[in-house]
Every structure is written in structure tokens, then in C-alpha cells.
Amino acid sequence: MTPRKAVPMSIGKKFAHKAEAVKGSIKKTAGRLTGSRRLRAEGRADRFKGNLKQAGAKVKDAVRH
């Protein structure tokens, strides 16, 4: 059996994770400006999820290489 060659995370997925983090930052700022606690909380959650996905992708790429 031949070993499989590892394929790094696609650029599109990396971009999507970064976009999610940026979207969260924008939501958080909008919530702060409007005084909406719900919007600020959503922004923090989106930013956290995006950053977590980015970190996971980096770990996957590091393990594969």
C-alpha cells in the first residue's frame, strides 16, 4: 500500500475562517456602537469561532508536513 500524500488546507477554507473572524469583529464593534449586548455577544462568538478554526487549520497543516 502506498502512503497518501497530505494535502494542505485549501486557500478558500483559510479565507473563509479569516472572514468569519473579521465578521465577528465588525459585529462586536457595531454592537458596541449601538449599545446592543446581543450583537456584541454574537460578534465575540463569531470571532472566537473563526480564530479557533484558523488555529485548527494551522495545527492540521503542521502535523501533515
Secondary structure in CASP SS format (residue, H / E / C, confidence):
PFRMAT SS
TARGET T0000
AUTHOR 0000-0000-0000
METHOD secondary structure of the structure
MODEL  1
M C 1.00
T C 1.00
P C 1.00
R C 1.00
K C 1.00
A C 1.00
V C 1.00
P C 1.00
M C 1.00
S C 1.00
I H 1.00
G H 1.00
K H 1.00
K H 1.00
F H 1.00
A H 1.00
H H 1.00
K H 1.00
A H 1.00
E H 1.00
A H 1.00
V H 1.00
K H 1.00
G H 1.00
S H 1.00
I H 1.00
K H 1.00
K H 1.00
T H 1.00
A H 1.00
G H 1.00
R H 1.00
L H 1.00
T H 1.00
G C 1.00
S C 1.00
R H 1.00
R H 1.00
L H 1.00
R H 1.00
A H 1.00
E H 1.00
G H 1.00
R H 1.00
A H 1.00
D H 1.00
R H 1.00
F H 1.00
K H 1.00
G H 1.00
N H 1.00
L H 1.00
K H 1.00
Q H 1.00
A H 1.00
G H 1.00
A H 1.00
K H 1.00
V H 1.00
K H 1.00
D H 1.00
A H 1.00
V H 1.00
R H 1.00
H C 1.00
END
